[in-house]
């Protein structure tokens, strides 16, 4: 080694050091190379770190969480497994298995615009078609195996497009846009439901289907607008006719009601008059009866009086009484002229006096 010269000019050797490696082995002086023990220690440390890292990686890869409203389906080397996991935390085989979340709660999907040609060759476009579907959990694996993870596209959305185009192909633009538009949803929903039953074993339920009116060519839309204006005018005219008819009917009903009311009032007035006349007649009859009874009573009284007077006269006017009164009457007269007993006065005296 190189010598170091001191301040006094004396040559000095540099100091030597003995190093010890981390594993406890002495290192030769001035030799920086690694020993065999140090290599073993490093290898063990690296292996432990690798095992720990591998374990952490396995845990991280196997740990997964399924959110509420979803279920998990699993793939092993790309093949779908029969396992279906519910919402929550789960583990799977690390680096071998993979999972996919599938929504089973009701889901709203807005389809892309659908172009269709009608029976009379008019192109129309259906936009903003909304489909609400829900998935049956027990049929999920079957549909995923048969139609892939995007099974709704094959079983629902493509079928809606197909049935909508078939419906348009079998009907004219007037039927599609006007007269039979309200039948489209029921027709498409029924056919898509049949396809799901046949192909997907009722694994998907269509909760709601909304198909807005299609967009049609501008010139045809203008014609429909004019027709709609005329139809609106007809509705207004019809409504006016109905209003006028209702007014006339109301006036007729009012007139009939007034006539009926007047008739009822007249009947009541006539009835009152009849009752009044009958009352007057009854009063007259009663008065006549009273008068008749009174006259009969008076007649009976007079008759009774006369009878009593007659009876009294019969009892009073005896022969002696008559002769006495005659004598008294004759005594007041000083002169009597008669021509014997054969005359009328003489014969009367003879009868009265009994001579």
ZIWOJO-V832197 format. One record per residue. RES is the residue in three letters. PHI is phi in whole degrees, 0 to 359 (* if undefined). PSI is psi as a letter, one per 40 degrees, with the letter a starting at -180 (NA if undefined). NEAR is the number of other ideal C-beta (glycine too) atoms within 8 Angstrom. Layout:
RES/PHI/PSI/NEAR + RES/PHI/PSI/NEAR
This chain:
UNK/*/i/4 + UNK/291/i/4 + UNK/270/i/8 + UNK/246/h/8 + UNK/270/h/7 + UNK/276/a/8 + UNK/291/d/3 + UNK/270/e/4 + UNK/89/e/5 + UNK/268/h/6 + UNK/283/h/7 + UNK/231/i/8 + UNK/277/i/7 + UNK/290/i/8 + UNK/287/i/4 + UNK/251/i/6 + UNK/233/i/6 + UNK/251/h/7 + UNK/258/i/7 + UNK/237/h/7 + UNK/282/i/12 + UNK/298/d/5 + UNK/272/e/9 + UNK/100/e/6 + UNK/269/i/9 + UNK/285/h/7 + UNK/260/h/11 + UNK/299/i/5 + UNK/298/h/8 + UNK/73/e/6 + UNK/246/h/6 + UNK/278/e/4 + UNK/285/i/4 + UNK/279/i/5 + UNK/265/i/10 + UNK/294/d/5 + UNK/296/d/10 + UNK/295/d/12 + UNK/298/d/9 + UNK/296/d/9 + UNK/299/d/10 + UNK/296/d/8 + UNK/294/d/8 + UNK/296/d/8 + UNK/300/d/8 + UNK/295/d/8 + UNK/295/d/8 + UNK/297/d/8 + UNK/299/d/8 + UNK/295/d/8 + UNK/296/d/8 + UNK/296/d/8 + UNK/297/d/8 + UNK/296/d/8 + UNK/296/d/8 + UNK/297/d/8 + UNK/297/d/9 + UNK/295/d/10 + UNK/296/d/9 + UNK/296/d/7 + UNK/285/d/8 + UNK/275/d/11 + UNK/285/h/8 + UNK/205/i/10 + UNK/234/h/7 + UNK/256/h/13 + UNK/281/i/7 + UNK/296/h/4 + UNK/90/e/7 + UNK/236/i/12 + UNK/230/i/13 + UNK/252/h/13 + UNK/244/i/15 + UNK/239/i/12 + UNK/236/h/12 + UNK/237/h/10 + UNK/55/f/5 + UNK/89/e/4 + UNK/264/h/6 + UNK/289/h/9 + UNK/266/i/9 + UNK/278/e/5 + UNK/282/h/6 + UNK/230/h/10 + UNK/255/i/10 + UNK/276/i/6 + UNK/301/i/8 + UNK/140/a/7 + UNK/261/h/6 + UNK/220/i/9 + UNK/236/i/5 + UNK/218/i/10 + UNK/292/h/7 + UNK/288/i/10 + UNK/63/e/5 + UNK/242/d/6 + UNK/267/i/11 + UNK/223/i/7 + UNK/225/i/11 + UNK/223/h/8 + UNK/275/h/9 + UNK/238/h/12 + UNK/284/h/8 + UNK/248/e/11 + UNK/286/i/7 + UNK/306/h/7 + UNK/232/h/8 + UNK/262/h/7 + UNK/234/h/11 + UNK/262/h/6 + UNK/281/i/11 + UNK/291/i/3 + UNK/306/h/7 + UNK/246/h/12 + UNK/262/h/8 + UNK/218/i/14 + UNK/249/h/9 + UNK/279/i/15 + UNK/298/d/8 + UNK/264/e/6 + UNK/83/e/5 + UNK/262/h/10 + UNK/273/h/8 + UNK/225/i/14 + UNK/236/h/10 + UNK/263/h/13 + UNK/244/i/8 + UNK/57/f/6 + UNK/283/h/14 + UNK/250/h/11 + UNK/233/h/14 + UNK/252/h/12 + UNK/230/i/13 + UNK/221/i/11 + UNK/253/h/13 + UNK/276/h/11 + UNK/299/d/8 + UNK/287/e/4 + UNK/257/e/13 + UNK/294/d/15 + UNK/297/d/10 + UNK/300/d/10 + UNK/291/d/15 + UNK/295/d/13 + UNK/292/d/6 + UNK/276/d/8 + UNK/240/e/9 + UNK/87/i/6 + UNK/294/d/7 + UNK/264/f/7 + UNK/291/d/14 + UNK/296/d/11 + UNK/297/d/8 + UNK/285/d/9 + UNK/271/d/15 + UNK/243/c/15 + UNK/295/d/10 + UNK/294/d/9 + UNK/291/d/12 + UNK/297/d/15 + UNK/301/d/10 + UNK/297/d/8 + UNK/291/d/12 + UNK/293/d/15 + UNK/293/d/11 + UNK/295/d/8 + UNK/299/d/13 + UNK/295/d/13 + UNK/294/d/10 + UNK/263/e/6 + UNK/222/i/10 + UNK/281/i/8 + UNK/295/d/11 + UNK/292/d/7 + UNK/290/d/10 + UNK/292/d/15 + UNK/273/d/11 + UNK/233/c/8 + UNK/289/d/5 + UNK/246/e/9 + UNK/299/d/9 + UNK/290/e/5 + UNK/272/e/7 + UNK/295/d/12 + UNK/300/d/10 + UNK/297/d/7 + UNK/295/d/10 + UNK/294/d/14 + UNK/298/d/10 + UNK/295/d/8 + UNK/292/d/10 + UNK/294/d/14 + UNK/299/d/9 + UNK/295/d/8 + UNK/295/d/11 + UNK/295/d/15 + UNK/295/d/9 + UNK/284/d/6 + UNK/264/d/8 + UNK/247/e/16 + UNK/53/f/8 + UNK/57/f/9 + UNK/281/e/13 + UNK/231/h/16 + UNK/245/h/7 + UNK/272/h/13 + UNK/278/d/7 + UNK/201/i/7 + UNK/224/h/13 + UNK/240/h/9 + UNK/237/h/9 + UNK/290/i/8 + UNK/297/i/5 + UNK/285/i/11 + UNK/274/h/7 + UNK/245/i/10 + UNK/304/i/7 + UNK/297/d/5 + UNK/294/d/6 + UNK/291/d/10 + UNK/298/d/9 + UNK/295/d/8 + UNK/297/d/8 + UNK/296/d/11 + UNK/294/d/8 + UNK/296/d/8 + UNK/299/d/8 + UNK/295/d/8 + UNK/296/d/8 + UNK/298/d/8 + UNK/296/d/8 + UNK/294/d/8 + UNK/298/d/8 + UNK/297/d/8 + UNK/298/d/8 + UNK/297/d/8 + UNK/297/d/8 + UNK/298/d/8 + UNK/294/d/8 + UNK/296/d/8 + UNK/299/d/8 + UNK/297/d/8 + UNK/296/d/8 + UNK/297/d/8 + UNK/298/d/8 + UNK/295/d/8 + UNK/297/d/8 + UNK/298/d/8 + UNK/299/d/8 + UNK/295/d/8 + UNK/297/d/8 + UNK/298/d/8 + UNK/298/d/8 + UNK/295/d/8 + UNK/297/d/8 + UNK/298/d/8 + UNK/295/d/8 + UNK/297/d/8 + UNK/298/d/8 + UNK/298/d/8 + UNK/294/d/8 + UNK/296/d/8 + UNK/299/d/8 + UNK/296/d/8 + UNK/296/d/8 + UNK/297/d/8 + UNK/299/d/8 + UNK/294/d/8 + UNK/296/d/8 + UNK/300/d/8 + UNK/298/d/8 + UNK/296/d/8 + UNK/297/d/8 + UNK/299/d/8 + UNK/297/d/8 + UNK/296/d/8 + UNK/297/d/8 + UNK/299/d/8 + UNK/295/d/8 + UNK/297/d/8 + UNK/298/d/8 + UNK/296/d/8 + UNK/297/d/8 + UNK/297/d/8 + UNK/298/d/8 + UNK/295/d/8 + UNK/297/d/8 + UNK/298/d/8 + UNK/297/d/8 + UNK/296/d/8 + UNK/297/d/8 + UNK/298/d/8 + UNK/297/d/8 + UNK/294/d/8 + UNK/296/d/8 + UNK/299/d/8 + UNK/297/d/8 + UNK/297/d/8 + UNK/297/d/8 + UNK/297/d/8 + UNK/295/d/8 + UNK/297/d/8 + UNK/298/d/8 + UNK/298/d/8 + UNK/295/d/8 + UNK/297/d/8 + UNK/299/d/8 + UNK/292/d/8 + UNK/296/d/8 + UNK/298/d/8 + UNK/298/d/8 + UNK/294/d/8 + UNK/296/d/8 + UNK/300/d/7 + UNK/284/d/5 + UNK/271/d/7 + UNK/275/g/6 + UNK/274/i/6 + UNK/298/d/6 + UNK/294/d/6 + UNK/295/d/9 + UNK/297/d/10 + UNK/296/d/11 + UNK/293/d/8 + UNK/295/d/8 + UNK/293/d/10 + UNK/294/d/8 + UNK/295/d/8 + UNK/291/d/8 + UNK/289/d/8 + UNK/290/d/6 + UNK/280/e/5 + UNK/264/h/7 + UNK/269/d/2 + UNK/227/h/4 + UNK/226/h/6 + UNK/243/h/4 + UNK/209/i/7 + UNK/249/f/6 + UNK/89/a/6 + UNK/285/e/6 + UNK/276/e/6 + UNK/284/i/9 + UNK/294/d/5 + UNK/294/d/8 + UNK/296/d/12 + UNK/296/d/10 + UNK/291/d/8 + UNK/298/d/9 + UNK/297/d/10 + UNK/293/d/7 + UNK/288/d/9 + UNK/279/e/8 + UNK/80/e/7 + UNK/267/NA/4
